[in-house]
């Protein structure tokens, strides 16, 4: 669940001010403005709160942490509560580290011809207008405008996304992913900073000593 939402969130958070959305532009126009904004964002960092509700097991969880992203495809999610864990991509490999389990899972970043729509956004090659149909969501968090984005090509990992935007700047405030088991994962962002010149070194991951390393499902 964490991996799926992380990728979906990055797809849109990488998305110059644009005209205010209070006048209820057509949803396609708002999506086009979001895509234009996305092209100019090279990196960002933020605090986040992630909640998950529903699904087959009817569970509910809340996690918190920080995130940093840099195009193309560099990211670091550090979960600080209730359990510490890290999800890092250096553009070639993806690392999922759980200190409590003393375990690191290592995966290859998927090649472009095997990538999902969110993965293409990570590579800076996605297009919101091309890859999604846009409509206004039925409800939106206070002070935001919300777009419901349904992938034109069915995705196995999610049914649709709802992105909550600042109505003036189109900066992302939240993202909800609806999966095909009926569960909803929501990321809420605060203290978001854009284009601060993050270094590639911020996304290097060193495997700690003494941990189990699992590559392609095999313990090394």
DRENPA-3360 file (N, C-alpha, C; in nm, 2 decimals, always signed):
BEGIN
1 = XXXXXXXX = +0.08/-0.12/+0.00/+0.00/+0.00/+0.00/+0.09/+0.13/+0.00 ~ +0.19/+0.13/+0.08/+0.28/+0.24/+0.09/+0.34/+0.27/-0.04 ~ +0.40/+0.17/-0.11/+0.46/+0.19/-0.24/+0.37/+0.24/-0.34 ~ +0.25/+0.18/-0.35/+0.15/+0.23/-0.45/+0.11/+0.37/-0.43 ~ +0.08/+0.41/-0.31/+0.04/+0.55/-0.29/+0.16/+0.65/-0.30 ~ +0.28/+0.61/-0.26/+0.39/+0.69/-0.28/+0.41/+0.72/-0.43 ~ +0.41/+0.62/-0.51/+0.43/+0.65/-0.66/+0.31/+0.73/-0.71 ~ +0.19/+0.71/-0.67/+0.08/+0.78/-0.73/+0.09/+0.93/-0.68;
9 = XXXXXXXX = +0.13/+0.95/-0.56/+0.14/+1.09/-0.51/+0.25/+1.16/-0.58 ~ +0.36/+1.10/-0.61/+0.47/+1.16/-0.68/+0.43/+1.19/-0.82 ~ +0.35/+1.11/-0.87/+0.30/+1.14/-1.01/+0.23/+1.28/-1.02 ~ +0.17/+1.32/-0.91/+0.09/+1.45/-0.92/+0.16/+1.56/-0.84 ~ +0.24/+1.52/-0.74/+0.30/+1.63/-0.66/+0.41/+1.70/-0.74 ~ +0.46/+1.63/-0.85/+0.56/+1.70/-0.93/+0.49/+1.79/-1.03 ~ +0.36/+1.80/-1.02/+0.28/+1.87/-1.11/+0.30/+2.02/-1.10 ~ +0.52/+2.95/-1.09/+0.44/+3.00/-1.18/+0.29/+2.99/-1.15;
17 = XXXXXXXX = +0.25/+3.04/-1.10/+0.11/+3.05/-1.06/+0.02/+3.05/-1.19 ~ -0.10/+3.01/-1.17/-0.20/+3.01/-1.27/-0.32/+3.08/-1.22 ~ -0.42/+3.11/-1.31/-0.54/+3.18/-1.27/-0.61/+3.11/-1.16 ~ -0.68/+3.18/-1.08/-0.76/+3.12/-0.97/-0.87/+3.03/-1.03 ~ -0.90/+2.92/-0.95/-0.99/+2.82/-1.00/-1.13/+2.84/-0.94 ~ -1.15/+2.95/-0.86/-1.28/+2.97/-0.80/-1.39/+2.99/-0.90 ~ -1.36/+3.03/-1.02/-1.46/+3.06/-1.12/-1.51/+2.93/-1.19 ~ -1.46/+2.82/-1.14/-1.51/+2.69/-1.19/-1.49/+2.67/-1.34;
25 = XXXXXXXX = -1.36/+2.68/-1.38/-1.32/+2.65/-1.52/-1.36/+2.50/-1.55 ~ -1.38/+2.47/-1.67/-1.40/+2.33/-1.71/-1.28/+2.24/-1.65 ~ -1.32/+2.12/-1.60/-1.22/+2.04/-1.54/-1.10/+2.01/-1.63 ~ -1.12/+1.99/-1.76/-1.01/+1.97/-1.85/-0.92/+2.09/-1.85 ~ -0.97/+2.21/-1.84/-0.88/+2.33/-1.84/-0.80/+2.33/-1.71 ~ -0.86/+2.30/-1.60/-0.79/+2.29/-1.48/-0.68/+2.19/-1.48 ~ -0.71/+2.07/-1.54/-0.61/+1.97/-1.55/-0.49/+2.01/-1.64 ~ -0.52/+2.09/-1.74/-0.42/+2.14/-1.83/-0.33/+2.24/-1.76;
33 = XXXXXXXX = -0.39/+2.32/-1.68/-0.31/+2.42/-1.60/-0.22/+2.34/-1.50 ~ -0.27/+2.24/-1.44/-0.19/+2.16/-1.35/-0.07/+2.10/-1.42 ~ -0.10/+2.05/-1.54/+0.01/+1.99/-1.62/+0.12/+2.09/-1.66 ~ +0.08/+2.21/-1.69/+0.17/+2.32/-1.72/+0.25/+2.35/-1.60 ~ +0.19/+2.35/-1.48/+0.26/+2.38/-1.36/+0.37/+2.27/-1.33 ~ +0.32/+2.15/-1.35/+0.41/+2.03/-1.33/+0.54/+2.04/-1.41 ~ +0.54/+2.09/-1.53/+0.66/+2.10/-1.61/+0.77/+2.18/-1.55 ~ +0.73/+2.28/-1.46/+0.83/+2.37/-1.41/+0.88/+2.33/-1.27;
41 = XXXXXXXX = +0.82/+2.23/-1.21/+0.86/+2.19/-1.08/+0.97/+2.08/-1.09 ~ +1.09/+2.11/-1.05/+1.20/+2.02/-1.06/+1.23/+1.94/-0.93 ~ +1.19/+2.00/-0.82/+1.20/+1.92/-0.69/+1.11/+1.98/-0.59 ~ +1.08/+1.90/-0.49/+0.99/+1.95/-0.38/+1.02/+1.87/-0.25 ~ +0.98/+1.93/-0.14/+0.99/+1.86/-0.01/+0.87/+1.90/+0.07 ~ +0.82/+1.82/+0.16/+0.71/+1.85/+0.25/+0.70/+1.76/+0.36 ~ +0.62/+1.80/+0.46/+0.57/+1.71/+0.57/+0.44/+1.64/+0.52 ~ +0.42/+1.52/+0.56/+0.29/+1.45/+0.51/+0.23/+1.37/+0.62;
49 = XXXXXXXX = +0.10/+1.36/+0.61/+0.02/+1.27/+0.69/-0.05/+1.17/+0.59 ~ -0.04/+1.04/+0.62/-0.11/+0.95/+0.53/-0.21/+0.86/+0.61 ~ -0.33/+0.86/+0.56/-0.43/+0.78/+0.62/-0.48/+0.67/+0.52 ~ -0.52/+0.56/+0.58/-0.58/+0.46/+0.49/-0.71/+0.41/+0.56 ~ -0.82/+0.40/+0.49/-0.95/+0.35/+0.54/-1.01/+0.25/+0.44 ~ -1.07/+0.15/+0.50/-1.15/+0.06/+0.42/-1.08/-0.06/+0.37 ~ -1.11/-0.10/+0.25/-1.05/-0.22/+0.19/-1.11/-0.34/+0.24 ~ -1.06/-0.46/+0.20/-1.12/-0.59/+0.23/-1.12/-0.61/+0.39;
57 = XXXXXXXX = -1.01/-0.57/+0.46/-1.00/-0.59/+0.60/-1.07/-0.48/+0.68 ~ -1.12/-0.37/+0.62/-1.18/-0.26/+0.69/-1.09/-0.20/+0.79 ~ -0.96/-0.18/+0.75/-0.87/-0.13/+0.85/-0.86/+0.03/+0.84 ~ -0.80/+0.09/+0.94/-0.78/+0.23/+0.94/-0.65/+0.26/+1.01 ~ -0.56/+0.33/+0.93/-0.43/+0.36/+0.99/-0.39/+0.51/+0.96 ~ -0.30/+0.56/+1.04/-0.25/+0.70/+1.02/-0.10/+0.69/+1.04 ~ -0.03/+0.75/+0.94/+0.12/+0.76/+0.95/+0.16/+0.90/+0.91 ~ +0.28/+0.94/+0.96/+0.33/+1.07/+0.94/+0.48/+1.06/+0.90;
65 = XXXXXXXX = +0.53/+1.17/+0.83/+0.67/+1.17/+0.80/+0.70/+1.29/+0.71 ~ +0.81/+1.27/+0.64/+0.86/+1.38/+0.54/+0.89/+1.31/+0.41 ~ +0.88/+1.40/+0.30/+0.90/+1.35/+0.17/+0.99/+1.45/+0.09 ~ +1.08/+1.40/+0.01/+1.16/+1.48/-0.08/+1.16/+1.41/-0.22 ~ +1.14/+1.49/-0.33/+1.14/+1.44/-0.46/+1.22/+1.53/-0.55 ~ +1.29/+1.47/-0.65/+1.36/+1.54/-0.75/+1.35/+1.47/-0.88 ~ +1.31/+1.54/-0.99/+1.31/+1.48/-1.12/+1.45/+1.45/-1.17 ~ +1.47/+1.34/-1.25/+1.36/+1.25/-1.28/+1.37/+1.12/-1.19;
73 = XXXXXXXX = +1.27/+1.09/-1.11/+1.26/+0.97/-1.04/+1.34/+0.95/-0.91 ~ +1.38/+1.06/-0.85/+1.45/+1.05/-0.72/+1.35/+1.09/-0.61 ~ +1.35/+1.00/-0.51/+1.26/+1.03/-0.40/+1.30/+0.97/-0.27 ~ +1.26/+1.03/-0.16/+1.29/+0.97/-0.03/+1.17/+1.00/+0.06 ~ +1.10/+0.90/+0.10/+0.99/+0.91/+0.20/+1.04/+0.86/+0.33 ~ +1.04/+0.94/+0.44/+1.08/+0.89/+0.57/+0.96/+0.90/+0.66 ~ +0.91/+0.78/+0.70/+0.80/+0.77/+0.79/+0.85/+0.77/+0.93 ~ +0.80/+0.86/+1.02/+0.85/+0.88/+1.15/+0.75/+0.83/+1.26;
81 = XXXXXXXX = +0.62/+0.81/+1.22/+0.52/+0.77/+1.32/+0.41/+0.69/+1.25 ~ +0.36/+0.59/+1.31/+0.40/+0.53/+1.44/+0.52/+0.44/+1.44 ~ +0.57/+0.40/+1.32/+0.69/+0.32/+1.30/+0.78/+0.39/+1.20 ~ +0.91/+0.39/+1.23/+1.00/+0.45/+1.13/+1.03/+0.35/+1.02 ~ +1.03/+0.40/+0.90/+1.06/+0.33/+0.78/+1.10/+0.42/+0.67 ~ +1.17/+0.38/+0.57/+1.22/+0.46/+0.46/+1.19/+0.40/+0.33 ~ +1.15/+0.48/+0.23/+1.13/+0.44/+0.09/+1.20/+0.53/+0.00 ~ +1.31/+0.48/-0.06/+1.40/+0.56/-0.14/+1.42/+0.51/-0.28;
89 = XXXXXXXX = +1.42/+0.60/-0.37/+1.46/+0.57/-0.51/+1.57/+0.66/-0.55 ~ +1.68/+0.60/-0.60/+1.79/+0.68/-0.65/+1.79/+0.69/-0.81 ~ +1.68/+0.65/-0.87/+1.67/+0.65/-1.01/+1.70/+0.52/-1.08 ~ +1.77/+0.43/-1.01/+1.80/+0.30/-1.06/+1.74/+0.19/-0.98 ~ +1.76/+0.21/-0.85/+1.71/+0.11/-0.75/+1.61/+0.17/-0.66 ~ +1.52/+0.09/-0.61/+1.42/+0.14/-0.50/+1.45/+0.06/-0.38 ~ +1.46/+0.13/-0.26/+1.50/+0.06/-0.13/+1.38/+0.09/-0.04 ~ +1.34/-0.02/+0.03/+1.24/-0.01/+0.13/+1.30/-0.06/+0.26;
97 = XXXXXXXX = +1.32/+0.03/+0.36/+1.40/-0.01/+0.48/+1.31/+0.00/+0.60 ~ +1.30/-0.11/+0.68/+1.22/-0.11/+0.80/+1.32/-0.14/+0.91 ~ +1.37/-0.04/+0.99/+1.47/-0.06/+1.09/+1.42/-0.16/+1.20 ~ +1.29/-0.16/+1.23/+1.24/-0.25/+1.34/+1.26/-0.39/+1.30 ~ +1.25/-0.42/+1.17/+1.26/-0.56/+1.12/+1.41/-0.59/+1.08 ~ +1.49/-0.48/+1.08/+1.63/-0.49/+1.03/+1.63/-0.56/+0.89 ~ +1.56/-0.50/+0.80/+1.54/-0.55/+0.67/+1.54/-0.44/+0.56 ~ +1.60/-0.46/+0.45/+1.60/-0.37/+0.33/+1.55/-0.46/+0.21;
105 = XXXXXXXX = +1.45/-0.41/+0.15/+1.40/-0.47/+0.02/+1.46/-0.39/-0.09 ~ +1.51/-0.45/-0.19/+1.58/-0.38/-0.30/+1.51/-0.42/-0.43 ~ +1.46/-0.32/-0.51/+1.39/-0.35/-0.64/+1.45/-0.26/-0.75 ~ +1.45/-0.31/-0.87/+1.48/-0.22/-0.98/+1.37/-0.12/-1.01 ~ +1.41/+0.00/-1.05/+1.31/+0.09/-1.10/+1.26/+0.03/-1.24 ~ +1.13/+0.02/-1.26/+1.08/-0.05/-1.38/+1.12/+0.03/-1.50 ~ +1.15/-0.04/-1.61/+1.18/+0.02/-1.74/+1.06/+0.09/-1.79 ~ +1.08/+0.19/-1.88/+0.96/+0.27/-1.93/+0.85/+0.18/-1.99;
113 = XXXXXXXX = +0.89/+0.08/-2.07/+0.79/+0.00/-2.14/+0.71/-0.09/-2.04 ~ +0.75/-0.09/-1.92/+0.68/-0.17/-1.82/+0.62/-0.08/-1.71 ~ +0.64/+0.05/-1.72/+0.60/+0.14/-1.62/+0.45/+0.17/-1.62 ~ +0.39/+0.19/-1.50/+0.26/+0.24/-1.49/+0.25/+0.39/-1.52 ~ +0.13/+0.45/-1.54/+0.12/+0.59/-1.56/+0.19/+0.67/-1.45 ~ +0.17/+0.64/-1.32/+0.25/+0.72/-1.22/+0.40/+0.71/-1.23 ~ +0.45/+0.59/-1.27/+0.59/+0.58/-1.29/+0.64/+0.67/-1.40 ~ +0.56/+0.69/-1.50/+0.60/+0.78/-1.61/+0.61/+0.92/-1.56;
121 = XXXXXXXX = +0.52/+0.96/-1.47/+0.54/+1.09/-1.41/+0.67/+1.11/-1.34 ~ +0.71/+1.00/-1.26/+0.83/+1.01/-1.19/+0.95/+1.03/-1.29 ~ +0.94/+0.98/-1.41/+1.05/+1.00/-1.51/+1.03/+1.14/-1.58 ~ +0.93/+1.21/-1.54/+0.91/+1.34/-1.61/+0.85/+1.33/-1.75 ~ +0.78/+1.21/-1.78/+0.73/+1.19/-1.91/+0.58/+1.17/-1.91 ~ +0.51/+1.19/-1.79/+0.37/+1.18/-1.79/+0.30/+1.30/-1.83 ~ +0.17/+1.29/-1.87/+0.09/+1.40/-1.91/-0.05/+1.38/-1.85 ~ -0.09/+1.47/-1.76/-0.22/+1.46/-1.70/-0.34/+1.45/-1.79;
129 = XXXXXXXX = -0.33/+1.54/-1.89/-0.44/+1.55/-1.99/-0.45/+1.43/-2.08 ~ -0.33/+1.38/-2.12/-0.32/+1.26/-2.21/-0.36/+1.14/-2.13 ~ -0.32/+1.12/-2.01/-0.33/+0.99/-1.94/-0.45/+0.98/-1.85 ~ -0.52/+1.09/-1.82/-0.64/+1.09/-1.73/-0.76/+1.16/-1.80 ~ -0.88/+1.12/-1.76/-1.00/+1.20/-1.78/-1.02/+1.28/-1.65 ~ -1.06/+1.41/-1.66/-1.07/+1.49/-1.54/-1.22/+1.53/-1.52 ~ -1.25/+1.54/-1.39/-1.38/+1.59/-1.35/-1.37/+1.65/-1.21 ~ -1.46/+1.74/-1.17/-1.45/+1.79/-1.04/-1.50/+1.68/-0.94;
137 = XXXXXXXX = -1.43/+1.67/-0.83/-1.48/+1.57/-0.72/-1.60/+1.63/-0.66 ~ -1.68/+1.54/-0.60/-1.81/+1.58/-0.54/-1.78/+1.66/-0.41 ~ -1.67/+1.63/-0.34/-1.64/+1.71/-0.22/-1.49/+1.74/-0.23 ~ -1.45/+1.85/-0.16/-1.31/+1.89/-0.15/-1.29/+1.94/-0.01 ~ -1.16/+1.92/+0.04/-1.13/+1.98/+0.17/-1.15/+2.13/+0.17 ~ -1.18/+2.18/+0.29/-1.20/+2.33/+0.30/-1.08/+2.41/+0.24 ~ -1.11/+2.51/+0.16/-1.01/+2.59/+0.11/-0.94/+2.54/-0.01 ~ -0.99/+2.43/-0.07/-0.92/+2.37/-0.19/-1.03/+2.34/-0.30;
145 = XXXXXXXX = -0.98/+2.32/-0.42/-1.06/+2.26/-0.53/-1.00/+2.13/-0.56 ~ -1.09/+2.03/-0.59/-1.05/+1.89/-0.60/-1.09/+1.84/-0.74 ~ -0.99/+1.78/-0.80/-1.01/+1.71/-0.93/-1.01/+1.56/-0.92 ~ -1.10/+1.49/-0.98/-1.10/+1.35/-0.98/-1.04/+1.31/-1.12 ~ -0.93/+1.23/-1.11/-0.86/+1.19/-1.23/-0.87/+1.04/-1.25 ~ -0.93/+1.00/-1.35/-0.95/+0.86/-1.38/-0.86/+0.82/-1.50 ~ -0.77/+0.72/-1.48/-0.68/+0.68/-1.58/-0.75/+0.63/-1.71 ~ -0.71/+0.68/-1.82/-0.77/+0.64/-1.95/-0.73/+0.49/-1.98;
153 = XXXXXXXX = -0.62/+0.45/-1.93/-0.58/+0.31/-1.94/-0.59/+0.25/-1.81 ~ -0.68/+0.15/-1.79/-0.70/+0.09/-1.66/-0.57/+0.05/-1.59 ~ -0.57/+0.08/-1.46/-0.45/+0.05/-1.38/-0.48/-0.06/-1.28 ~ -0.39/-0.15/-1.26/-0.42/-0.26/-1.16/-0.41/-0.21/-1.02 ~ -0.34/-0.10/-0.99/-0.32/-0.06/-0.86/-0.42/+0.04/-0.80 ~ -0.49/+0.11/-0.89/-0.59/+0.21/-0.84/-0.70/+0.23/-0.94 ~ -0.81/+0.28/-0.89/-0.93/+0.30/-0.97/-0.93/+0.45/-1.02 ~ -0.90/+0.54/-0.93/-0.89/+0.68/-0.97/-0.81/+0.76/-0.86;
161 = XXXXXXXX = -0.78/+0.88/-0.89/-0.71/+0.97/-0.79/-0.79/+1.09/-0.77 ~ -0.79/+1.15/-0.65/-0.85/+1.28/-0.63/-0.74/+1.37/-0.57 ~ -0.72/+1.48/-0.64/-0.61/+1.57/-0.60/-0.67/+1.70/-0.56 ~ -0.64/+1.74/-0.43/-0.69/+1.87/-0.38/-0.58/+1.97/-0.40 ~ -0.62/+2.09/-0.45/-0.53/+2.19/-0.49/-0.57/+2.32/-0.43 ~ -0.46/+2.40/-0.40/-0.49/+2.54/-0.37/-0.55/+2.61/-0.49 ~ -0.66/+2.68/-0.47/-0.74/+2.73/-0.58/-0.67/+2.84/-0.66 ~ -0.57/+2.91/-0.60/-0.50/+3.01/-0.67/-0.37/+2.97/-0.73;
169 = XXXXXXXX = -0.28/+2.90/-0.65/-0.15/+2.86/-0.70/-0.15/+2.72/-0.77 ~ -0.25/+2.64/-0.74/-0.26/+2.50/-0.78/-0.15/+2.41/-0.71 ~ -0.10/+2.46/-0.60/-0.01/+2.37/-0.52/-0.09/+2.26/-0.46 ~ -0.03/+2.14/-0.46/-0.11/+2.03/-0.41/-0.12/+2.03/-0.26 ~ -0.24/+2.01/-0.21/-0.26/+2.00/-0.06/-0.29/+1.86/-0.02 ~ -0.35/+1.78/-0.11/-0.38/+1.64/-0.07/-0.40/+1.56/-0.19 ~ -0.39/+1.43/-0.17/-0.41/+1.33/-0.27/-0.48/+1.21/-0.22 ~ -0.59/+1.16/-0.28/-0.66/+1.04/-0.24/-0.65/+0.94/-0.35;
177 = XXXXXXXX = -0.62/+0.82/-0.32/-0.61/+0.71/-0.41/-0.72/+0.61/-0.38 ~ -0.81/+0.57/-0.47/-0.91/+0.47/-0.45/-0.86/+0.34/-0.51 ~ -0.84/+0.24/-0.43/-0.80/+0.11/-0.49/-0.92/+0.02/-0.53 ~ -0.89/-0.09/-0.59/-0.99/-0.17/-0.65/-1.05/-0.27/-0.54 ~ -1.00/-0.26/-0.42/-1.07/-0.33/-0.31/-1.16/-0.24/-0.22 ~ -1.18/-0.12/-0.27/-1.26/-0.03/-0.20/-1.19/+0.06/-0.09 ~ -1.06/+0.05/-0.08/-0.99/+0.12/+0.02/-0.95/+0.26/-0.04 ~ -0.93/+0.36/+0.05/-0.89/+0.49/+0.02/-0.77/+0.53/+0.10;
185 = XXXXXXXX = -0.66/+0.57/+0.03/-0.54/+0.62/+0.09/-0.53/+0.77/+0.06 ~ -0.51/+0.85/+0.17/-0.50/+0.99/+0.15/-0.37/+1.05/+0.21 ~ -0.31/+1.13/+0.13/-0.19/+1.20/+0.17/-0.23/+1.35/+0.18 ~ -0.19/+1.41/+0.29/-0.21/+1.55/+0.31/-0.07/+1.61/+0.33 ~ -0.04/+1.72/+0.26/+0.09/+1.78/+0.26/+0.08/+1.92/+0.33 ~ +0.19/+1.95/+0.41/+0.21/+2.08/+0.47/+0.36/+2.11/+0.46 ~ +0.38/+2.24/+0.48/+0.52/+2.29/+0.47/+0.59/+2.25/+0.34 ~ +0.51/+2.26/+0.23/+0.56/+2.22/+0.10/+0.66/+2.33/+0.04;
193 = XXXXXXXX = +0.77/+2.29/+0.00/+0.87/+2.38/-0.07/+0.91/+2.32/-0.20 ~ +0.92/+2.41/-0.30/+0.94/+2.37/-0.44/+1.07/+2.44/-0.49 ~ +1.13/+2.36/-0.58/+1.25/+2.42/-0.66/+1.35/+2.48/-0.57 ~ +1.40/+2.41/-0.46/+1.50/+2.46/-0.37/+1.64/+2.41/-0.41 ~ +1.65/+2.33/-0.51/+1.78/+2.28/-0.56/+1.83/+2.16/-0.48 ~ +1.74/+2.07/-0.45/+1.79/+1.95/-0.38/+1.90/+1.87/-0.46 ~ +1.99/+1.82/-0.38/+2.11/+1.75/-0.44/+2.08/+1.60/-0.46 ~ +2.14/+1.55/-0.56/+2.12/+1.40/-0.59/+2.17/+1.32/-0.47;
201 = XXXXXXXX = +2.26/+1.38/-0.39/+2.32/+1.31/-0.28/+2.21/+1.28/-0.17 ~ +2.11/+1.37/-0.17/+2.00/+1.35/-0.07/+1.92/+1.22/-0.10 ~ +1.94/+1.16/-0.21/+1.86/+1.04/-0.25/+1.95/+0.92/-0.26 ~ +2.07/+0.93/-0.21/+2.16/+0.81/-0.20/+2.12/+0.73/-0.08 ~ +2.12/+0.59/-0.09/+2.08/+0.51/+0.02/+2.20/+0.41/+0.05 ~ +2.24/+0.41/+0.17/+2.35/+0.32/+0.21/+2.28/+0.21/+0.30 ~ +2.30/+0.09/+0.26/+2.24/-0.02/+0.33/+2.31/-0.04/+0.47 ~ +2.24/-0.03/+0.58/+2.30/-0.04/+0.71/+2.36/-0.18/+0.73;
209 = XXXXXXXX = +2.47/-0.18/+0.81/+2.53/-0.31/+0.85/+2.43/-0.40/+0.93 ~ +2.44/-0.53/+0.91/+2.37/-0.62/+0.99/+2.22/-0.64/+0.96 ~ +2.18/-0.58/+0.85/+2.04/-0.60/+0.81/+2.02/-0.71/+0.70 ~ +1.91/-0.77/+0.70/+1.88/-0.86/+0.59/+1.85/-0.78/+0.46 ~ +1.90/-0.83/+0.35/+1.88/-0.76/+0.22/+1.80/-0.86/+0.13 ~ +1.68/-0.82/+0.09/+1.60/-0.90/+0.01/+1.59/-0.84/-0.13 ~ +1.64/-0.91/-0.23/+1.64/-0.87/-0.37/+1.56/-0.96/-0.45 ~ +1.46/-0.91/-0.52/+1.37/-0.99/-0.60/+1.32/-1.11/-0.52;
217 = XXXX = +1.28/-1.08/-0.40/+1.22/-1.18/-0.31/+1.32/-1.28/-0.25 ~ +1.45/-1.26/-0.28/+1.55/-1.36/-0.23/+1.63/-1.29/-0.12 ~ +1.65/-1.35/+0.00/+1.73/-1.30/+0.10/+1.88/-1.32/+0.07 ~ +1.95/-1.21/+0.08/+2.10/-1.22/+0.05/+2.18/-1.24/+0.18;
% end
